[in-house]
Amino acid sequence: FGAVTFAPDGTFTAEAKYGETTRAVSGRYTRDGERMTLAGQGMPPRTYTVATGDGTAIFTDPASGKSMTLDRFK
């Protein structure tokens, strides 16, 4: 994700970058403790472990162990 917004109503909007291509993705999210599941149109549901720190949120894919760190803004 280049940028993502999580709204209080359980929806999200994200800018996803794939090489030279950028596309907008939106959908719904659910949070259960440290786990967050994102489901959007044309996107299979994906569950991540989320850890928050000073101004960051780290999303880790439990299956691959790969993570991405996003800056947090409130």
SEFIGU-855015 format. One line per 8 residues: number of its first residue (from 0); for each residue x, y, z of N, C-alpha, C. Coordinates in pm, 1 decimal, always signed. Layout:
NUM) X,Y,Z,X,Y,Z,X,Y,Z  ... .
END
This chain:
0) +83.4,-118.8,+0.0,+0.0,+0.0,+0.0,+86.6,+123.3,+0.0  +46.3,+222.6,-79.4,+111.8,+351.3,-74.1,+53.0,+434.2,+38.3  -79.5,+423.5,+55.8,-150.3,+493.7,+162.3,-278.9,+416.9,+189.4  -323.9,+419.3,+313.3,-449.3,+352.4,+348.7,-518.4,+432.7,+457.8  -651.4,+440.7,+447.4,-733.2,+507.4,+548.3,-831.9,+406.5,+603.0  -831.8,+390.2,+736.0,-927.1,+303.2,+804.5,-1030.7,+391.6,+872.1  -1155.6,+382.7,+826.9,-1263.1,+464.1,+883.6,-1326.5,+392.6,+1003.2  -1383.4,+468.3,+1096.9,-1446.5,+407.5,+1214.9,-1563.5,+314.4,+1182.8 .
8) -1623.2,+328.4,+1063.4,-1737.6,+244.0,+1026.6,-1697.9,+106.8,+972.2  -1566.3,+73.7,+975.7,-1521.7,-57.3,+930.0,-1487.6,-64.1,+782.8  -1476.2,+50.6,+717.1,-1437.1,+53.3,+576.5,-1293.7,+105.2,+564.3  -1231.8,+72.0,+451.5,-1097.9,+123.7,+423.6,-1087.6,+163.2,+277.4  -996.5,+254.9,+251.1,-960.2,+293.5,+115.2,-809.1,+291.5,+109.7  -753.6,+230.9,+6.6,-608.3,+219.5,-3.8,-562.3,+251.4,-144.7  -440.6,+300.3,-152.0,-372.8,+319.0,-278.8,-268.2,+209.1,-286.3  -284.9,+117.8,-378.3,-193.4,+4.3,-391.0,-102.6,+25.2,-510.5 .
16) +26.9,+8.9,-488.6,+123.7,+25.8,-596.6,+183.2,-109.5,-632.6  +182.5,-139.8,-761.1,+239.7,-262.8,-814.6,+335.6,-224.1,-925.2  +461.9,-206.0,-891.8,+559.6,-160.8,-989.9,+525.2,-21.4,-1037.4  +498.2,-6.5,-1166.1,+463.9,+123.3,-1224.9,+314.3,+152.6,-1220.0  +234.3,+56.5,-1173.6,+89.4,+70.6,-1173.3,+38.3,+105.7,-1033.4  -53.6,+201.8,-1024.9,-117.5,+238.5,-899.4,-267.9,+220.9,-918.0  -332.8,+161.0,-817.0,-478.3,+147.1,-825.6,-539.0,+170.4,-689.1  -663.7,+214.6,-688.8,-736.9,+237.3,-564.4,-812.9,+111.1,-529.4 .
24) -809.7,+76.5,-402.1,-880.8,-40.4,-351.1,-961.5,+4.7,-230.9  -1085.5,-40.3,-221.5,-1165.9,-9.9,-103.7,-1240.3,-135.2,-61.3  -1281.6,-136.5,+62.9,-1354.1,-251.8,+113.9,-1381.2,-237.8,+261.9  -1389.2,-351.7,+328.5,-1419.9,-354.8,+471.0,-1305.2,-420.4,+545.9  -1292.7,-384.0,+672.4,-1193.1,-446.5,+758.8,-1257.0,-485.7,+891.2  -1202.2,-588.1,+950.9,-1241.2,-626.7,+1086.6,-1114.0,-640.8,+1168.1  -1124.3,-614.5,+1296.0,-1007.5,-622.2,+1384.5,-1044.7,-711.1,+1501.6  -956.7,-805.9,+1532.5,-974.4,-895.5,+1645.8,-840.5,-900.0,+1719.2 .
32) -825.0,-816.5,+1819.9,-698.0,-808.1,+1890.7,-590.0,-757.5,+1797.7  -484.5,-835.4,+1780.0,-373.6,-795.6,+1693.9,-393.1,-837.2,+1548.7  -504.6,-900.7,+1516.7,-529.3,-945.9,+1379.3,-628.2,-851.9,+1310.6  -598.0,-821.3,+1182.3,-687.1,-739.5,+1101.5,-707.7,-809.9,+968.6  -833.9,-820.9,+928.3,-867.9,-882.3,+800.2,-923.0,-774.8,+708.6  -867.1,-767.4,+587.6,-911.2,-673.5,+485.7,-978.5,-751.1,+374.2  -1094.7,-704.1,+330.8,-1165.8,-767.2,+219.3,-1218.8,-656.8,+129.8  -1180.9,-660.9,+1.8,-1224.9,-558.9,-91.9,-1272.2,-620.7,-221.1 .
40) -1333.1,-538.3,-304.1,-1383.3,-583.5,-432.7,-1266.2,-629.6,-518.9  -1274.9,-751.4,-569.3,-1170.1,-807.2,-653.2,-1046.0,-847.8,-576.3  -1056.9,-854.9,-445.1,-942.4,-886.8,-359.6,-985.6,-993.7,-259.4  -921.3,-1109.1,-258.1,-958.4,-1208.7,-158.0,-926.4,-1156.2,-18.2  -1001.8,-1196.5,+84.3,-972.6,-1149.9,+219.9,-828.5,-1183.6,+259.3  -762.7,-1088.2,+323.4,-625.7,-1106.9,+370.4,-620.1,-1070.7,+517.7  -558.2,-1157.7,+595.8,-546.1,-1133.9,+739.6,-401.1,-1104.5,+773.5  -381.0,-1000.2,+852.4,-248.3,-956.9,+894.1,-242.8,-948.8,+1046.4 .
48) -123.8,-963.7,+1101.7,-98.2,-930.4,+1240.7,-51.7,-785.5,+1239.7  -109.8,-703.5,+1326.9,-77.9,-560.8,+1327.7,-16.5,-523.2,+1462.0  +99.8,-460.8,+1455.5,+165.4,-407.6,+1575.3,+179.1,-257.8,+1556.2  +143.8,-180.5,+1658.0,+156.3,-36.0,+1648.2,+269.0,+12.4,+1738.2  +336.7,+114.5,+1690.4,+445.5,+174.4,+1765.7,+431.5,+324.8,+1762.6  +537.5,+393.3,+1792.4,+536.3,+538.9,+1790.0,+520.3,+588.8,+1647.4  +397.1,+617.4,+1609.6,+372.1,+671.7,+1477.5,+376.4,+572.4,+1363.4  +379.3,+442.5,+1392.2,+381.6,+342.3,+1286.1,+281.3,+230.7,+1313.6 .
56) +244.9,+161.1,+1208.3,+167.2,+37.6,+1216.6,+238.2,-63.0,+1127.3  +272.6,-178.6,+1183.9,+344.3,-281.5,+1108.8,+247.8,-395.6,+1080.8  +221.4,-419.9,+952.4,+132.3,-526.9,+908.0,+218.3,-644.2,+864.9  +197.5,-759.8,+927.6,+274.7,-878.9,+893.4,+181.2,-988.3,+843.7  +216.1,-1048.0,+729.9,+142.3,-1161.1,+675.2,+190.5,-1286.2,+748.1  +105.8,-1349.3,+831.1,+149.3,-1466.2,+907.5,+195.9,-1582.9,+820.3  +141.1,-1597.1,+699.3,+177.3,-1708.6,+612.3,+318.9,-1694.0,+556.6  +354.9,-1572.2,+515.6,+486.0,-1551.7,+453.0,+589.3,-1491.2,+548.3 .
64) +540.9,-1426.6,+654.5,+631.7,-1357.9,+746.1,+676.4,-1222.4,+694.8  +631.0,-1182.8,+576.7,+668.1,-1053.3,+520.0,+584.2,-943.2,+584.4  +645.5,-827.2,+600.9,+572.9,-717.7,+665.2,+591.2,-587.2,+589.2  +501.0,-492.9,+617.4,+512.1,-358.0,+564.9,+484.8,-262.8,+681.3  +558.5,-154.7,+684.1,+544.0,-56.0,+789.9,+482.2,+69.9,+730.1  +374.0,+115.8,+791.5,+305.5,+235.7,+747.8,+315.2,+341.8,+856.6  +331.8,+467.0,+816.2,+326.3,+576.5,+911.6,+182.3,+595.1,+955.8  +163.7,+619.3,+1086.2,+28.5,+638.4,+1139.7,-1.1,+786.2,+1157.2 .
72) -117.1,+826.9,+1111.5,-166.3,+962.7,+1133.1,-306.2,+950.1,+1188.9  -337.3,+1028.1,+1287.5,-472.0,+1023.9,+1346.2,-547.5,+1149.0,+1310.5 .
END
